Amino acid sequence: YAGIYKHPAYGEVAFTEKAGEISFRFGGQPRTLHHHHYDVFSYDDQQRLRFITNTAGEIDQVAVRLEPAVDEIVFTKAR
């Protein structure tokens, strides 16, 4: 899950793992992820995001709903 994910309009989001805990930073304070189900995690009072795998079984994208009226925004793993 750890890495830098990019979106052309929304910029970068960085996910880090330390002592089994995953957190991310996107335009502000770091947020801790809580495992929900499979590759779905929650943060900030039930906001959810999901990691997406490619055909090789590697995680290469993360989808997050940043605004309630907008579909999920998909960030692609850059490194």
mmJSON file of the N, C-alpha and C atoms, coordinates in Angstrom:
{"data_MODEL":{"atom_site":{
"group_PDB":["ATOM","ATOM","ATOM","ATOM","ATOM","ATOM","ATOM","ATOM","ATOM","ATOM","ATOM","ATOM","ATOM","ATOM","ATOM","ATOM","ATOM","ATOM","ATOM","ATOM","ATOM","ATOM","ATOM","ATOM","ATOM","ATOM","ATOM","ATOM","ATOM","ATOM","ATOM","ATOM","ATOM","ATOM","ATOM","ATOM","ATOM","ATOM","ATOM","ATOM","ATOM","ATOM","ATOM","ATOM","ATOM","ATOM","ATOM","ATOM","ATOM","ATOM","ATOM","ATOM","ATOM","ATOM","ATOM","ATOM","ATOM","ATOM","ATOM","ATOM","ATOM","ATOM","ATOM","ATOM","ATOM","ATOM","ATOM","ATOM","ATOM","ATOM","ATOM","ATOM","ATOM","ATOM","ATOM","ATOM","ATOM","ATOM","ATOM","ATOM","ATOM","ATOM","ATOM","ATOM","ATOM","ATOM","ATOM","ATOM","ATOM","ATOM","ATOM","ATOM","ATOM","ATOM","ATOM","ATOM","ATOM","ATOM","ATOM","ATOM","ATOM","ATOM","ATOM","ATOM","ATOM","ATOM","ATOM","ATOM","ATOM","ATOM","ATOM","ATOM","ATOM","ATOM","ATOM","ATOM","ATOM","ATOM","ATOM","ATOM","ATOM","ATOM","ATOM","ATOM","ATOM","ATOM","ATOM","ATOM","ATOM","ATOM","ATOM","ATOM","ATOM","ATOM","ATOM","ATOM","ATOM","ATOM","ATOM","ATOM","ATOM","ATOM","ATOM","ATOM","ATOM","ATOM","ATOM","ATOM","ATOM","ATOM","ATOM","ATOM","ATOM","ATOM","ATOM","ATOM","ATOM","ATOM","ATOM","ATOM","ATOM","ATOM","ATOM","ATOM","ATOM","ATOM","ATOM","ATOM","ATOM","ATOM","ATOM","ATOM","ATOM","ATOM","ATOM","ATOM","ATOM","ATOM","ATOM","ATOM","ATOM","ATOM","ATOM","ATOM","ATOM","ATOM","ATOM","ATOM","ATOM","ATOM","ATOM","ATOM","ATOM","ATOM","ATOM","ATOM","ATOM","ATOM","ATOM","ATOM","ATOM","ATOM","ATOM","ATOM","ATOM","ATOM","ATOM","ATOM","ATOM","ATOM","ATOM","ATOM","ATOM","ATOM","ATOM","ATOM","ATOM","ATOM","ATOM","ATOM","ATOM","ATOM","ATOM","ATOM","ATOM","ATOM","ATOM","ATOM","ATOM","ATOM","ATOM","ATOM","ATOM","ATOM","ATOM","ATOM","ATOM"],
"id":[1,2,3,4,5,6,7,8,9,10,11,12,13,14,15,16,17,18,19,20,21,22,23,24,25,26,27,28,29,30,31,32,33,34,35,36,37,38,39,40,41,42,43,44,45,46,47,48,49,50,51,52,53,54,55,56,57,58,59,60,61,62,63,64,65,66,67,68,69,70,71,72,73,74,75,76,77,78,79,80,81,82,83,84,85,86,87,88,89,90,91,92,93,94,95,96,97,98,99,100,101,102,103,104,105,106,107,108,109,110,111,112,113,114,115,116,117,118,119,120,121,122,123,124,125,126,127,128,129,130,131,132,133,134,135,136,137,138,139,140,141,142,143,144,145,146,147,148,149,150,151,152,153,154,155,156,157,158,159,160,161,162,163,164,165,166,167,168,169,170,171,172,173,174,175,176,177,178,179,180,181,182,183,184,185,186,187,188,189,190,191,192,193,194,195,196,197,198,199,200,201,202,203,204,205,206,207,208,209,210,211,212,213,214,215,216,217,218,219,220,221,222,223,224,225,226,227,228,229,230,231,232,233,234,235,236,237],
"type_symbol":["N","C","C","N","C","C","N","C","C","N","C","C","N","C","C","N","C","C","N","C","C","N","C","C","N","C","C","N","C","C","N","C","C","N","C","C","N","C","C","N","C","C","N","C","C","N","C","C","N","C","C","N","C","C","N","C","C","N","C","C","N","C","C","N","C","C","N","C","C","N","C","C","N","C","C","N","C","C","N","C","C","N","C","C","N","C","C","N","C","C","N","C","C","N","C","C","N","C","C","N","C","C","N","C","C","N","C","C","N","C","C","N","C","C","N","C","C","N","C","C","N","C","C","N","C","C","N","C","C","N","C","C","N","C","C","N","C","C","N","C","C","N","C","C","N","C","C","N","C","C","N","C","C","N","C","C","N","C","C","N","C","C","N","C","C","N","C","C","N","C","C","N","C","C","N","C","C","N","C","C","N","C","C","N","C","C","N","C","C","N","C","C","N","C","C","N","C","C","N","C","C","N","C","C","N","C","C","N","C","C","N","C","C","N","C","C","N","C","C","N","C","C","N","C","C","N","C","C","N","C","C","N","C","C","N","C","C"],
"label_atom_id":["N","CA","C","N","CA","C","N","CA","C","N","CA","C","N","CA","C","N","CA","C","N","CA","C","N","CA","C","N","CA","C","N","CA","C","N","CA","C","N","CA","C","N","CA","C","N","CA","C","N","CA","C","N","CA","C","N","CA","C","N","CA","C","N","CA","C","N","CA","C","N","CA","C","N","CA","C","N","CA","C","N","CA","C","N","CA","C","N","CA","C","N","CA","C","N","CA","C","N","CA","C","N","CA","C","N","CA","C","N","CA","C","N","CA","C","N","CA","C","N","CA","C","N","CA","C","N","CA","C","N","CA","C","N","CA","C","N","CA","C","N","CA","C","N","CA","C","N","CA","C","N","CA","C","N","CA","C","N","CA","C","N","CA","C","N","CA","C","N","CA","C","N","CA","C","N","CA","C","N","CA","C","N","CA","C","N","CA","C","N","CA","C","N","CA","C","N","CA","C","N","CA","C","N","CA","C","N","CA","C","N","CA","C","N","CA","C","N","CA","C","N","CA","C","N","CA","C","N","CA","C","N","CA","C","N","CA","C","N","CA","C","N","CA","C","N","CA","C","N","CA","C","N","CA","C","N","CA","C","N","CA","C","N","CA","C","N","CA","C","N","CA","C","N","CA","C"],
"label_alt_id":[null,null,null,null,null,null,null,null,null,null,null,null,null,null,null,null,null,null,null,null,null,null,null,null,null,null,null,null,null,null,null,null,null,null,null,null,null,null,null,null,null,null,null,null,null,null,null,null,null,null,null,null,null,null,null,null,null,null,null,null,null,null,null,null,null,null,null,null,null,null,null,null,null,null,null,null,null,null,null,null,null,null,null,null,null,null,null,null,null,null,null,null,null,null,null,null,null,null,null,null,null,null,null,null,null,null,null,null,null,null,null,null,null,null,null,null,null,null,null,null,null,null,null,null,null,null,null,null,null,null,null,null,null,null,null,null,null,null,null,null,null,null,null,null,null,null,null,null,null,null,null,null,null,null,null,null,null,null,null,null,null,null,null,null,null,null,null,null,null,null,null,null,null,null,null,null,null,null,null,null,null,null,null,null,null,null,null,null,null,null,null,null,null,null,null,null,null,null,null,null,null,null,null,null,null,null,null,null,null,null,null,null,null,null,null,null,null,null,null,null,null,null,null,null,null,null,null,null,null,null,null,null,null,null,null,null,null],
"label_comp_id":["TYR","TYR","TYR","ALA","ALA","ALA","GLY","GLY","GLY","ILE","ILE","ILE","TYR","TYR","TYR","LYS","LYS","LYS","HIS","HIS","HIS","PRO","PRO","PRO","ALA","ALA","ALA","TYR","TYR","TYR","GLY","GLY","GLY","GLU","GLU","GLU","VAL","VAL","VAL","ALA","ALA","ALA","PHE","PHE","PHE","THR","THR","THR","GLU","GLU","GLU","LYS","LYS","LYS","ALA","ALA","ALA","GLY","GLY","GLY","GLU","GLU","GLU","ILE","ILE","ILE","SER","SER","SER","PHE","PHE","PHE","ARG","ARG","ARG","PHE","PHE","PHE","GLY","GLY","GLY","GLY","GLY","GLY","GLN","GLN","GLN","PRO","PRO","PRO","ARG","ARG","ARG","THR","THR","THR","LEU","LEU","LEU","HIS","HIS","HIS","HIS","HIS","HIS","HIS","HIS","HIS","HIS","HIS","HIS","TYR","TYR","TYR","ASP","ASP","ASP","VAL","VAL","VAL","PHE","PHE","PHE","SER","SER","SER","TYR","TYR","TYR","ASP","ASP","ASP","ASP","ASP","ASP","GLN","GLN","GLN","GLN","GLN","GLN","ARG","ARG","ARG","LEU","LEU","LEU","ARG","ARG","ARG","PHE","PHE","PHE","ILE","ILE","ILE","THR","THR","THR","ASN","ASN","ASN","THR","THR","THR","ALA","ALA","ALA","GLY","GLY","GLY","GLU","GLU","GLU","ILE","ILE","ILE","ASP","ASP","ASP","GLN","GLN","GLN","VAL","VAL","VAL","ALA","ALA","ALA","VAL","VAL","VAL","ARG","ARG","ARG","LEU","LEU","LEU","GLU","GLU","GLU","PRO","PRO","PRO","ALA","ALA","ALA","VAL","VAL","VAL","ASP","ASP","ASP","GLU","GLU","GLU","ILE","ILE","ILE","VAL","VAL","VAL","PHE","PHE","PHE","THR","THR","THR","LYS","LYS","LYS","ALA","ALA","ALA","ARG","ARG","ARG"],
"label_asym_id":["A","A","A","A","A","A","A","A","A","A","A","A","A","A","A","A","A","A","A","A","A","A","A","A","A","A","A","A","A","A","A","A","A","A","A","A","A","A","A","A","A","A","A","A","A","A","A","A","A","A","A","A","A","A","A","A","A","A","A","A","A","A","A","A","A","A","A","A","A","A","A","A","A","A","A","A","A","A","A","A","A","A","A","A","A","A","A","A","A","A","A","A","A","A","A","A","A","A","A","A","A","A","A","A","A","A","A","A","A","A","A","A","A","A","A","A","A","A","A","A","A","A","A","A","A","A","A","A","A","A","A","A","A","A","A","A","A","A","A","A","A","A","A","A","A","A","A","A","A","A","A","A","A","A","A","A","A","A","A","A","A","A","A","A","A","A","A","A","A","A","A","A","A","A","A","A","A","A","A","A","A","A","A","A","A","A","A","A","A","A","A","A","A","A","A","A","A","A","A","A","A","A","A","A","A","A","A","A","A","A","A","A","A","A","A","A","A","A","A","A","A","A","A","A","A","A","A","A","A","A","A","A","A","A","A","A","A"],
"label_entity_id":["1","1","1","1","1","1","1","1","1","1","1","1","1","1","1","1","1","1","1","1","1","1","1","1","1","1","1","1","1","1","1","1","1","1","1","1","1","1","1","1","1","1","1","1","1","1","1","1","1","1","1","1","1","1","1","1","1","1","1","1","1","1","1","1","1","1","1","1","1","1","1","1","1","1","1","1","1","1","1","1","1","1","1","1","1","1","1","1","1","1","1","1","1","1","1","1","1","1","1","1","1","1","1","1","1","1","1","1","1","1","1","1","1","1","1","1","1","1","1","1","1","1","1","1","1","1","1","1","1","1","1","1","1","1","1","1","1","1","1","1","1","1","1","1","1","1","1","1","1","1","1","1","1","1","1","1","1","1","1","1","1","1","1","1","1","1","1","1","1","1","1","1","1","1","1","1","1","1","1","1","1","1","1","1","1","1","1","1","1","1","1","1","1","1","1","1","1","1","1","1","1","1","1","1","1","1","1","1","1","1","1","1","1","1","1","1","1","1","1","1","1","1","1","1","1","1","1","1","1","1","1","1","1","1","1","1","1"],
"label_seq_id":[1,1,1,2,2,2,3,3,3,4,4,4,5,5,5,6,6,6,7,7,7,8,8,8,9,9,9,10,10,10,11,11,11,12,12,12,13,13,13,14,14,14,15,15,15,16,16,16,17,17,17,18,18,18,19,19,19,20,20,20,21,21,21,22,22,22,23,23,23,24,24,24,25,25,25,26,26,26,27,27,27,28,28,28,29,29,29,30,30,30,31,31,31,32,32,32,33,33,33,34,34,34,35,35,35,36,36,36,37,37,37,38,38,38,39,39,39,40,40,40,41,41,41,42,42,42,43,43,43,44,44,44,45,45,45,46,46,46,47,47,47,48,48,48,49,49,49,50,50,50,51,51,51,52,52,52,53,53,53,54,54,54,55,55,55,56,56,56,57,57,57,58,58,58,59,59,59,60,60,60,61,61,61,62,62,62,63,63,63,64,64,64,65,65,65,66,66,66,67,67,67,68,68,68,69,69,69,70,70,70,71,71,71,72,72,72,73,73,73,74,74,74,75,75,75,76,76,76,77,77,77,78,78,78,79,79,79],
"pdbx_PDB_ins_code":[null,null,null,null,null,null,null,null,null,null,null,null,null,null,null,null,null,null,null,null,null,null,null,null,null,null,null,null,null,null,null,null,null,null,null,null,null,null,null,null,null,null,null,null,null,null,null,null,null,null,null,null,null,null,null,null,null,null,null,null,null,null,null,null,null,null,null,null,null,null,null,null,null,null,null,null,null,null,null,null,null,null,null,null,null,null,null,null,null,null,null,null,null,null,null,null,null,null,null,null,null,null,null,null,null,null,null,null,null,null,null,null,null,null,null,null,null,null,null,null,null,null,null,null,null,null,null,null,null,null,null,null,null,null,null,null,null,null,null,null,null,null,null,null,null,null,null,null,null,null,null,null,null,null,null,null,null,null,null,null,null,null,null,null,null,null,null,null,null,null,null,null,null,null,null,null,null,null,null,null,null,null,null,null,null,null,null,null,null,null,null,null,null,null,null,null,null,null,null,null,null,null,null,null,null,null,null,null,null,null,null,null,null,null,null,null,null,null,null,null,null,null,null,null,null,null,null,null,null,null,null,null,null,null,null,null,null],
"Cartn_x":[0.812,0.0,0.854,2.014,2.863,3.359,3.458,3.972,3.357,3.779,3.258,2.281,1.076,0.042,-0.266,-0.466,-0.669,-1.967,-2.499,-3.654,-3.333,-3.634,-3.258,-3.876,-5.058,-5.709,-5.561,-5.467,-5.442,-4.042,-3.049,-1.682,-1.324,-0.504,0.034,-0.562,-0.646,-0.986,0.044,0.6,1.647,1.107,1.269,0.882,2.145,2.183,3.337,2.869,3.777,3.49,4.571,4.142,5.079,4.47,5.191,4.749,3.364,3.104,1.831,0.685,0.943,-0.107,0.098,-0.963,-0.895,-1.49,-0.767,-1.293,-1.044,-1.73,-1.521,-1.617,-1.024,-1.058,-1.533,-2.556,-3.082,-3.534,-2.732,-3.09,-3.368,-2.645,-2.881,-2.267,-2.957,-2.471,-2.455,-1.543,-1.593,-2.87,-3.382,-4.578,-4.239,-4.707,-4.464,-5.605,-5.229,-6.229,-6.581,-7.834,-8.333,-8.902,-8.451,-8.89,-10.385,-11.066,-12.514,-12.846,-12.37,-12.721,-11.827,-11.136,-10.218,-9.284,-9.342,-8.472,-9.178,-10.207,-10.957,-10.582,-10.285,-9.894,-10.753,-10.869,-11.625,-10.708,-11.13,-10.43,-11.44,-11.125,-11.977,-13.465,-13.847,-15.271,-15.973,-15.462,-16.09,-15.903,-15.041,-14.677,-13.912,-14.121,-13.471,-12.672,-11.658,-10.892,-10.584,-10.255,-9.964,-8.753,-7.938,-6.779,-7.197,-6.647,-7.035,-5.804,-5.98,-4.871,-4.924,-3.742,-3.662,-3.755,-3.601,-3.753,-2.629,-1.52,-0.423,-0.639,-1.727,-2.031,-1.332,-0.722,-0.028,-0.944,-0.875,-1.671,-1.038,-1.823,-1.273,-2.165,-3.302,-4.173,-4.881,-5.34,-6.187,-7.33,-8.545,-9.736,-10.323,-10.598,-11.133,-12.171,-13.225,-14.266,-13.907,-13.422,-12.996,-14.148,-15.167,-16.327,-17.58,-18.596,-19.79,-20.492,-20.479,-21.22,-20.396,-19.166,-18.267,-17.912,-17.796,-17.373,-15.992,-15.607,-14.291,-13.203,-12.17,-11.006,-9.967,-9.406,-8.439,-7.035,-6.179,-4.776,-3.974,-2.97,-2.145,-0.792,-0.339,0.927,2.082,2.883,4.033,5.32,5.388,6.565,6.267],
"Cartn_y":[-1.204,0.0,1.267,1.197,2.375,2.845,4.156,4.733,6.085,6.664,7.947,7.666,8.196,8.037,9.423,9.519,10.82,10.878,12.085,12.39,13.705,13.816,15.031,16.318,16.268,17.477,17.653,16.546,16.623,16.49,16.217,16.147,14.797,14.828,13.602,13.325,12.052,11.597,10.527,10.639,9.718,8.805,7.499,6.501,5.924,5.823,5.257,4.161,3.244,2.152,2.167,2.159,2.123,1.267,0.243,-0.664,-1.24,-1.569,-2.182,-1.209,0.082,1.092,1.877,2.024,2.755,4.144,5.145,6.507,7.193,8.301,9.052,10.533,11.295,12.747,13.296,14.116,14.756,16.154,17.145,18.537,18.871,18.31,18.635,17.623,17.372,16.469,15.03,14.224,12.797,12.166,11.195,10.471,8.988,8.337,6.911,6.122,5.065,4.194,3.066,2.66,1.533,0.519,-0.716,-1.737,-1.962,-1.976,-2.199,-3.579,-3.844,-5.089,-5.234,-6.345,-6.587,-5.393,-4.708,-3.563,-2.23,-2.246,-1.034,-0.617,0.668,1.222,2.436,2.782,3.967,4.935,6.185,7.25,8.35,9.243,10.407,10.08,9.355,9.072,8.438,7.319,6.475,6.909,7.861,8.108,6.885,6.439,5.21,5.453,4.632,4.586,3.136,2.853,1.475,1.428,0.439,0.197,-0.753,-0.535,-1.289,-2.023,-3.299,-4.094,-4.155,-4.365,-4.551,-6.049,-6.422,-7.831,-8.715,-8.117,-8.89,-9.079,-8.519,-8.655,-7.637,-6.623,-5.575,-4.368,-3.74,-2.535,-1.405,-0.787,0.3,1.544,1.515,2.679,2.732,3.913,4.096,5.014,4.653,5.439,6.005,7.295,7.961,8.996,9.075,10.07,11.31,12.343,13.565,14.529,14.438,15.307,14.46,14.678,13.819,13.796,14.898,14.972,14.536,14.065,13.699,12.216,11.533,10.124,10.0,8.763,8.529,9.095,9.633,10.127,9.01,8.629,7.526,8.091,7.77,8.148,6.916,7.104,6.005,6.017,4.831,4.717,5.142,6.08,6.576,5.901,5.557,4.87,4.315],
"Cartn_z":[0.0,0.0,0.0,0.635,0.764,-0.59,-0.744,-1.969,-2.243,-3.35,-3.809,-4.948,-4.833,-5.848,-6.41,-7.729,-8.376,-9.173,-9.244,-10.088,-10.794,-12.1,-12.83,-12.279,-11.726,-11.21,-9.705,-8.956,-7.501,-6.904,-7.72,-7.219,-6.639,-5.576,-4.982,-3.612,-3.296,-1.955,-1.59,-0.397,0.045,1.141,0.94,1.933,2.538,3.856,4.547,5.498,5.793,6.734,7.796,9.051,10.169,11.271,11.663,12.728,12.449,11.188,10.822,10.671,10.822,10.708,9.411,8.631,7.37,7.587,7.107,7.173,5.841,5.635,4.407,4.688,3.793,3.891,2.548,2.623,1.425,1.814,1.492,1.754,3.201,4.126,5.534,6.469,7.548,8.58,8.093,8.67,8.343,8.914,8.191,8.642,8.714,9.75,9.926,9.294,8.569,7.961,8.908,8.876,9.654,8.667,8.763,7.821,7.948,6.816,6.801,6.231,4.989,4.317,3.095,2.963,1.843,1.662,0.503,0.246,0.486,1.325,1.666,3.086,3.242,4.53,4.835,6.107,6.497,7.235,7.27,7.991,8.291,9.213,9.511,9.602,10.601,10.825,9.634,9.181,8.171,6.722,6.436,5.046,4.578,3.357,2.887,1.62,1.469,0.24,-0.057,-1.311,-1.677,-2.593,-2.356,-3.193,-4.309,-5.504,-6.695,-7.228,-7.553,-8.083,-9.601,-10.195,-11.649,-11.956,-13.204,-13.584,-13.072,-12.624,-12.022,-10.522,-9.996,-8.579,-7.699,-8.307,-7.559,-7.393,-6.238,-6.02,-6.807,-7.691,-8.5,-8.538,-7.833,-7.773,-6.429,-6.082,-4.916,-5.329,-4.928,-5.265,-3.976,-4.005,-2.813,-3.248,-2.47,-2.743,-1.921,-2.599,-1.919,-1.682,-2.519,-2.402,-2.583,-1.759,-1.818,-3.172,-3.902,-5.161,-6.372,-6.138,-7.23,-7.106,-8.246,-8.229,-7.594,-7.296,-6.713,-7.611,-6.989,-7.701,-7.633,-8.772,-8.827,-8.992,-8.023,-8.052,-8.483,-9.335,-9.846,-9.15,-8.751,-8.03,-8.935,-8.435,-9.185,-8.73,-7.452,-6.913,-5.54],
"occupancy":[1.0,1.0,1.0,1.0,1.0,1.0,1.0,1.0,1.0,1.0,1.0,1.0,1.0,1.0,1.0,1.0,1.0,1.0,1.0,1.0,1.0,1.0,1.0,1.0,1.0,1.0,1.0,1.0,1.0,1.0,1.0,1.0,1.0,1.0,1.0,1.0,1.0,1.0,1.0,1.0,1.0,1.0,1.0,1.0,1.0,1.0,1.0,1.0,1.0,1.0,1.0,1.0,1.0,1.0,1.0,1.0,1.0,1.0,1.0,1.0,1.0,1.0,1.0,1.0,1.0,1.0,1.0,1.0,1.0,1.0,1.0,1.0,1.0,1.0,1.0,1.0,1.0,1.0,1.0,1.0,1.0,1.0,1.0,1.0,1.0,1.0,1.0,1.0,1.0,1.0,1.0,1.0,1.0,1.0,1.0,1.0,1.0,1.0,1.0,1.0,1.0,1.0,1.0,1.0,1.0,1.0,1.0,1.0,1.0,1.0,1.0,1.0,1.0,1.0,1.0,1.0,1.0,1.0,1.0,1.0,1.0,1.0,1.0,1.0,1.0,1.0,1.0,1.0,1.0,1.0,1.0,1.0,1.0,1.0,1.0,1.0,1.0,1.0,1.0,1.0,1.0,1.0,1.0,1.0,1.0,1.0,1.0,1.0,1.0,1.0,1.0,1.0,1.0,1.0,1.0,1.0,1.0,1.0,1.0,1.0,1.0,1.0,1.0,1.0,1.0,1.0,1.0,1.0,1.0,1.0,1.0,1.0,1.0,1.0,1.0,1.0,1.0,1.0,1.0,1.0,1.0,1.0,1.0,1.0,1.0,1.0,1.0,1.0,1.0,1.0,1.0,1.0,1.0,1.0,1.0,1.0,1.0,1.0,1.0,1.0,1.0,1.0,1.0,1.0,1.0,1.0,1.0,1.0,1.0,1.0,1.0,1.0,1.0,1.0,1.0,1.0,1.0,1.0,1.0,1.0,1.0,1.0,1.0,1.0,1.0,1.0,1.0,1.0,1.0,1.0,1.0,1.0,1.0,1.0,1.0,1.0,1.0],
"B_iso_or_equiv":[0.0,0.0,0.0,0.0,0.0,0.0,0.0,0.0,0.0,0.0,0.0,0.0,0.0,0.0,0.0,0.0,0.0,0.0,0.0,0.0,0.0,0.0,0.0,0.0,0.0,0.0,0.0,0.0,0.0,0.0,0.0,0.0,0.0,0.0,0.0,0.0,0.0,0.0,0.0,0.0,0.0,0.0,0.0,0.0,0.0,0.0,0.0,0.0,0.0,0.0,0.0,0.0,0.0,0.0,0.0,0.0,0.0,0.0,0.0,0.0,0.0,0.0,0.0,0.0,0.0,0.0,0.0,0.0,0.0,0.0,0.0,0.0,0.0,0.0,0.0,0.0,0.0,0.0,0.0,0.0,0.0,0.0,0.0,0.0,0.0,0.0,0.0,0.0,0.0,0.0,0.0,0.0,0.0,0.0,0.0,0.0,0.0,0.0,0.0,0.0,0.0,0.0,0.0,0.0,0.0,0.0,0.0,0.0,0.0,0.0,0.0,0.0,0.0,0.0,0.0,0.0,0.0,0.0,0.0,0.0,0.0,0.0,0.0,0.0,0.0,0.0,0.0,0.0,0.0,0.0,0.0,0.0,0.0,0.0,0.0,0.0,0.0,0.0,0.0,0.0,0.0,0.0,0.0,0.0,0.0,0.0,0.0,0.0,0.0,0.0,0.0,0.0,0.0,0.0,0.0,0.0,0.0,0.0,0.0,0.0,0.0,0.0,0.0,0.0,0.0,0.0,0.0,0.0,0.0,0.0,0.0,0.0,0.0,0.0,0.0,0.0,0.0,0.0,0.0,0.0,0.0,0.0,0.0,0.0,0.0,0.0,0.0,0.0,0.0,0.0,0.0,0.0,0.0,0.0,0.0,0.0,0.0,0.0,0.0,0.0,0.0,0.0,0.0,0.0,0.0,0.0,0.0,0.0,0.0,0.0,0.0,0.0,0.0,0.0,0.0,0.0,0.0,0.0,0.0,0.0,0.0,0.0,0.0,0.0,0.0,0.0,0.0,0.0,0.0,0.0,0.0,0.0,0.0,0.0,0.0,0.0,0.0],
"pdbx_formal_charge":[null,null,null,null,null,null,null,null,null,null,null,null,null,null,null,null,null,null,null,null,null,null,null,null,null,null,null,null,null,null,null,null,null,null,null,null,null,null,null,null,null,null,null,null,null,null,null,null,null,null,null,null,null,null,null,null,null,null,null,null,null,null,null,null,null,null,null,null,null,null,null,null,null,null,null,null,null,null,null,null,null,null,null,null,null,null,null,null,null,null,null,null,null,null,null,null,null,null,null,null,null,null,null,null,null,null,null,null,null,null,null,null,null,null,null,null,null,null,null,null,null,null,null,null,null,null,null,null,null,null,null,null,null,null,null,null,null,null,null,null,null,null,null,null,null,null,null,null,null,null,null,null,null,null,null,null,null,null,null,null,null,null,null,null,null,null,null,null,null,null,null,null,null,null,null,null,null,null,null,null,null,null,null,null,null,null,null,null,null,null,null,null,null,null,null,null,null,null,null,null,null,null,null,null,null,null,null,null,null,null,null,null,null,null,null,null,null,null,null,null,null,null,null,null,null,null,null,null,null,null,null,null,null,null,null,null,null],
"auth_seq_id":[1,1,1,2,2,2,3,3,3,4,4,4,5,5,5,6,6,6,7,7,7,8,8,8,9,9,9,10,10,10,11,11,11,12,12,12,13,13,13,14,14,14,15,15,15,16,16,16,17,17,17,18,18,18,19,19,19,20,20,20,21,21,21,22,22,22,23,23,23,24,24,24,25,25,25,26,26,26,27,27,27,28,28,28,29,29,29,30,30,30,31,31,31,32,32,32,33,33,33,34,34,34,35,35,35,36,36,36,37,37,37,38,38,38,39,39,39,40,40,40,41,41,41,42,42,42,43,43,43,44,44,44,45,45,45,46,46,46,47,47,47,48,48,48,49,49,49,50,50,50,51,51,51,52,52,52,53,53,53,54,54,54,55,55,55,56,56,56,57,57,57,58,58,58,59,59,59,60,60,60,61,61,61,62,62,62,63,63,63,64,64,64,65,65,65,66,66,66,67,67,67,68,68,68,69,69,69,70,70,70,71,71,71,72,72,72,73,73,73,74,74,74,75,75,75,76,76,76,77,77,77,78,78,78,79,79,79],
"auth_comp_id":["TYR","TYR","TYR","ALA","ALA","ALA","GLY","GLY","GLY","ILE","ILE","ILE","TYR","TYR","TYR","LYS","LYS","LYS","HIS","HIS","HIS","PRO","PRO","PRO","ALA","ALA","ALA","TYR","TYR","TYR","GLY","GLY","GLY","GLU","GLU","GLU","VAL","VAL","VAL","ALA","ALA","ALA","PHE","PHE","PHE","THR","THR","THR","GLU","GLU","GLU","LYS","LYS","LYS","ALA","ALA","ALA","GLY","GLY","GLY","GLU","GLU","GLU","ILE","ILE","ILE","SER","SER","SER","PHE","PHE","PHE","ARG","ARG","ARG","PHE","PHE","PHE","GLY","GLY","GLY","GLY","GLY","GLY","GLN","GLN","GLN","PRO","PRO","PRO","ARG","ARG","ARG","THR","THR","THR","LEU","LEU","LEU","HIS","HIS","HIS","HIS","HIS","HIS","HIS","HIS","HIS","HIS","HIS","HIS","TYR","TYR","TYR","ASP","ASP","ASP","VAL","VAL","VAL","PHE","PHE","PHE","SER","SER","SER","TYR","TYR","TYR","ASP","ASP","ASP","ASP","ASP","ASP","GLN","GLN","GLN","GLN","GLN","GLN","ARG","ARG","ARG","LEU","LEU","LEU","ARG","ARG","ARG","PHE","PHE","PHE","ILE","ILE","ILE","THR","THR","THR","ASN","ASN","ASN","THR","THR","THR","ALA","ALA","ALA","GLY","GLY","GLY","GLU","GLU","GLU","ILE","ILE","ILE","ASP","ASP","ASP","GLN","GLN","GLN","VAL","VAL","VAL","ALA","ALA","ALA","VAL","VAL","VAL","ARG","ARG","ARG","LEU","LEU","LEU","GLU","GLU","GLU","PRO","PRO","PRO","ALA","ALA","ALA","VAL","VAL","VAL","ASP","ASP","ASP","GLU","GLU","GLU","ILE","ILE","ILE","VAL","VAL","VAL","PHE","PHE","PHE","THR","THR","THR","LYS","LYS","LYS","ALA","ALA","ALA","ARG","ARG","ARG"],
"auth_asym_id":["A","A","A","A","A","A","A","A","A","A","A","A","A","A","A","A","A","A","A","A","A","A","A","A","A","A","A","A","A","A","A","A","A","A","A","A","A","A","A","A","A","A","A","A","A","A","A","A","A","A","A","A","A","A","A","A","A","A","A","A","A","A","A","A","A","A","A","A","A","A","A","A","A","A","A","A","A","A","A","A","A","A","A","A","A","A","A","A","A","A","A","A","A","A","A","A","A","A","A","A","A","A","A","A","A","A","A","A","A","A","A","A","A","A","A","A","A","A","A","A","A","A","A","A","A","A","A","A","A","A","A","A","A","A","A","A","A","A","A","A","A","A","A","A","A","A","A","A","A","A","A","A","A","A","A","A","A","A","A","A","A","A","A","A","A","A","A","A","A","A","A","A","A","A","A","A","A","A","A","A","A","A","A","A","A","A","A","A","A","A","A","A","A","A","A","A","A","A","A","A","A","A","A","A","A","A","A","A","A","A","A","A","A","A","A","A","A","A","A","A","A","A","A","A","A","A","A","A","A","A","A","A","A","A","A","A","A"],
"auth_atom_id":["N","CA","C","N","CA","C","N","CA","C","N","CA","C","N","CA","C","N","CA","C","N","CA","C","N","CA","C","N","CA","C","N","CA","C","N","CA","C","N","CA","C","N","CA","C","N","CA","C","N","CA","C","N","CA","C","N","CA","C","N","CA","C","N","CA","C","N","CA","C","N","CA","C","N","CA","C","N","CA","C","N","CA","C","N","CA","C","N","CA","C","N","CA","C","N","CA","C","N","CA","C","N","CA","C","N","CA","C","N","CA","C","N","CA","C","N","CA","C","N","CA","C","N","CA","C","N","CA","C","N","CA","C","N","CA","C","N","CA","C","N","CA","C","N","CA","C","N","CA","C","N","CA","C","N","CA","C","N","CA","C","N","CA","C","N","CA","C","N","CA","C","N","CA","C","N","CA","C","N","CA","C","N","CA","C","N","CA","C","N","CA","C","N","CA","C","N","CA","C","N","CA","C","N","CA","C","N","CA","C","N","CA","C","N","CA","C","N","CA","C","N","CA","C","N","CA","C","N","CA","C","N","CA","C","N","CA","C","N","CA","C","N","CA","C","N","CA","C","N","CA","C","N","CA","C","N","CA","C","N","CA","C","N","CA","C","N","CA","C","N","CA","C","N","CA","C"],
"pdbx_PDB_model_num":[1,1,1,1,1,1,1,1,1,1,1,1,1,1,1,1,1,1,1,1,1,1,1,1,1,1,1,1,1,1,1,1,1,1,1,1,1,1,1,1,1,1,1,1,1,1,1,1,1,1,1,1,1,1,1,1,1,1,1,1,1,1,1,1,1,1,1,1,1,1,1,1,1,1,1,1,1,1,1,1,1,1,1,1,1,1,1,1,1,1,1,1,1,1,1,1,1,1,1,1,1,1,1,1,1,1,1,1,1,1,1,1,1,1,1,1,1,1,1,1,1,1,1,1,1,1,1,1,1,1,1,1,1,1,1,1,1,1,1,1,1,1,1,1,1,1,1,1,1,1,1,1,1,1,1,1,1,1,1,1,1,1,1,1,1,1,1,1,1,1,1,1,1,1,1,1,1,1,1,1,1,1,1,1,1,1,1,1,1,1,1,1,1,1,1,1,1,1,1,1,1,1,1,1,1,1,1,1,1,1,1,1,1,1,1,1,1,1,1,1,1,1,1,1,1,1,1,1,1,1,1,1,1,1,1,1,1]
}}}
